[in-house]
Amino acid sequence: GLPPAARRHPRGRRRRPRAHHPRQRRVQPSLPGAQYFGPGQNNDHVRRLGEQLVRKGFGGPYTVGPGPRWTESDRRAVQAFQQAQGWRGAEADGYPGPDTWRRLFS
């Protein structure tokens, strides 16, 4: 290792050696359930979904938000994500199922 003088903090304090942490894998949130997504729904799961869609580059349908209230913008953003997976028809209905959720949060 380095001699003690080389491990000193610029202000004269000794630096504590950094503990080695293996790269932590981000835990994927599980799909809360279809009942949380759709017209009339207002909850944090909708907000989390919308924020992840924006992070993944599918935030185009949002003019405001995303927020906790499910809107047509949420459905369109989910549908755009689903279509980008190559899904068509009923597979790209704009509502998150287990496959949509897993891919979106991976």
Buried (B, 14 or more C-beta within 10 A) or exposed (E): EEEEEEEEEEEEEEEEEEEEEEEEEEEEEEBBEEEBBBEEBEBEBBBBBBBBBBEBEBBEBBEEBBBBBBBEBBBBBBBBBBBEEEBEEEEBBBBBBEEBBEBBBE
